[in-house]
Amino acid sequence: MTTPGSNKRQVEAFFDALNRGDVAALLDLYAEDGRCVTMGRTLISGTFSKSQITAAAGAIFEAFPTGIRFHIRTMTAEDDRVAVEAESEGGHASGQHYTNEYHFLFRFRDGKVVEFKEYMDTERVTAILCGGQRPPAA
């Protein structure tokens, strides 16, 4: 059984692995049926299974050859959920400096991430991460 405190420690481990670029440690924190939901309507938005996360995880670090750093500003835990306000910064492969502000919502089962929801400034995502490209109109 996990507790709000142990879930918060898992979130800290998640961001520590992300900041180190440690794909294996990051993936180990997900349950086998875990998923990532990137909100908004960008080229990188959608719902992704652990196998899709595994296939794409390295691309995150290729997009940020000098790394990307996430800074947790606040964290609140209750039951199986942890809510996080955070900021990021990093040197994008395009040569541009990338920053963003986020709200992340983690859900846990047995100490593993079963859902990771990411809310952020989608205009910054489109401008820098997607090179100004948008998905086709619906």
C-alpha positions as CSV (number, residue, x, y, z in Angstrom):
1,M,0.0,0.0,0.0
2,T,1.3,3.4,-0.9
3,T,0.8,6.6,1.2
4,P,0.7,10.2,0.1
5,G,4.2,10.6,1.5
6,S,5.6,7.7,-0.4
7,N,3.9,8.9,-3.6
8,K,5.5,12.3,-3.1
9,R,8.9,10.6,-2.8
10,Q,8.2,8.8,-6.1
11,V,7.4,12.1,-7.8
12,E,10.7,13.5,-6.5
13,A,12.4,10.4,-8.0
14,F,10.5,10.9,-11.2
15,F,11.8,14.5,-11.6
16,D,15.3,13.5,-10.5
17,A,15.4,10.9,-13.2
18,L,14.1,13.3,-15.8
19,N,16.6,16.0,-14.8
20,R,19.5,13.4,-15.1
21,G,18.2,12.1,-18.4
22,D,17.9,8.6,-16.9
23,V,15.3,7.0,-19.2
24,A,15.6,3.6,-17.5
25,A,14.9,5.0,-14.0
26,L,12.0,7.1,-15.4
27,L,10.4,4.1,-17.1
28,D,10.8,1.9,-14.0
29,L,8.6,4.3,-12.1
30,Y,5.6,3.6,-14.4
31,A,3.2,0.6,-13.9
32,E,3.0,-1.7,-16.8
33,D,-0.4,-0.2,-17.7
34,G,0.8,3.3,-16.9
35,R,0.1,6.1,-19.3
36,C,1.1,9.7,-19.9
37,V,-1.5,12.3,-21.0
38,T,-0.1,15.4,-22.6
39,M,-3.0,17.9,-22.7
40,G,-3.7,20.5,-25.4
41,R,-3.8,20.4,-29.1
42,T,-0.1,20.3,-30.2
43,L,2.0,17.9,-32.2
44,I,3.1,16.2,-28.9
45,S,-0.4,16.1,-27.3
46,G,-2.2,12.8,-26.7
47,T,-2.4,9.8,-24.5
48,F,0.6,7.4,-24.5
49,S,1.0,3.9,-23.1
50,K,4.1,2.8,-21.4
51,S,5.3,1.1,-24.6
52,Q,4.8,4.4,-26.5
53,I,6.6,6.3,-23.7
54,T,9.5,3.8,-23.8
55,A,9.8,4.3,-27.6
56,A,9.7,8.1,-27.4
57,A,11.6,8.8,-24.1
58,G,15.0,9.2,-25.7
59,A,13.7,11.8,-28.1
60,I,13.0,14.1,-25.2
61,F,16.7,14.1,-24.4
62,E,17.7,14.4,-28.0
63,A,15.6,17.6,-28.2
64,F,17.5,19.0,-25.3
65,P,21.2,18.0,-25.9
66,T,22.4,19.9,-22.8
67,G,19.5,18.6,-20.7
68,I,16.2,20.0,-19.5
69,R,15.7,20.8,-15.8
70,F,12.4,20.7,-13.9
71,H,12.0,22.6,-10.7
72,I,9.1,21.6,-8.4
73,R,7.5,24.7,-6.9
74,T,4.7,23.1,-4.9
75,M,3.5,19.6,-4.3
76,T,0.2,18.4,-2.7
77,A,-0.6,14.7,-2.1
78,E,-3.9,13.0,-1.2
79,D,-5.0,9.4,-1.5
80,D,-3.4,8.0,-4.7
81,R,-2.8,11.5,-6.3
82,V,0.0,14.0,-6.3
83,A,-0.4,17.5,-7.8
84,V,2.7,19.4,-8.8
85,E,3.3,22.9,-10.0
86,A,6.7,23.1,-11.7
87,E,8.8,25.1,-14.2
88,S,11.3,23.9,-16.8
89,E,14.3,25.3,-18.5
90,G,16.7,23.9,-21.1
91,G,18.6,24.5,-24.3
92,H,16.5,23.2,-27.2
93,A,18.2,21.6,-30.2
94,S,17.0,24.5,-32.3
95,G,19.3,26.8,-30.3
96,Q,16.5,28.5,-28.5
97,H,16.2,28.6,-24.7
98,Y,13.0,26.8,-23.6
99,T,11.0,27.5,-20.5
100,N,7.6,26.5,-19.5
101,E,5.2,26.3,-16.5
102,Y,3.3,23.2,-15.6
103,H,0.7,21.5,-13.6
104,F,1.3,17.8,-13.3
105,L,-1.1,15.3,-11.9
106,F,0.2,11.9,-10.9
107,R,-1.9,8.9,-10.0
108,F,-0.3,5.9,-8.3
109,R,-1.1,2.2,-7.7
110,D,1.3,0.1,-5.6
111,G,4.0,2.8,-5.7
112,K,4.0,3.0,-9.5
113,V,2.7,5.8,-11.8
114,V,-0.5,4.7,-13.5
115,E,-1.3,8.1,-14.9
116,F,0.8,11.2,-15.5
117,K,-1.1,14.2,-16.8
118,E,0.8,17.2,-18.1
119,Y,-0.8,20.7,-18.4
120,M,1.5,23.4,-19.8
121,D,1.6,26.6,-21.9
122,T,0.9,24.9,-25.3
123,E,1.9,28.1,-27.2
124,R,5.5,27.7,-26.0
125,V,5.4,24.0,-26.9
126,T,4.2,24.9,-30.5
127,A,6.7,27.7,-30.9
128,I,9.8,25.9,-29.8
129,L,9.3,22.1,-29.5
130,C,7.1,21.9,-32.6
131,G,8.9,24.5,-34.6
132,G,5.7,26.6,-35.0
133,Q,3.8,23.7,-36.6
134,R,0.3,22.8,-35.5
135,P,-1.8,19.7,-36.0
136,P,-4.2,19.8,-38.9
137,A,-7.6,21.5,-38.1
138,A,-10.2,19.1,-36.8
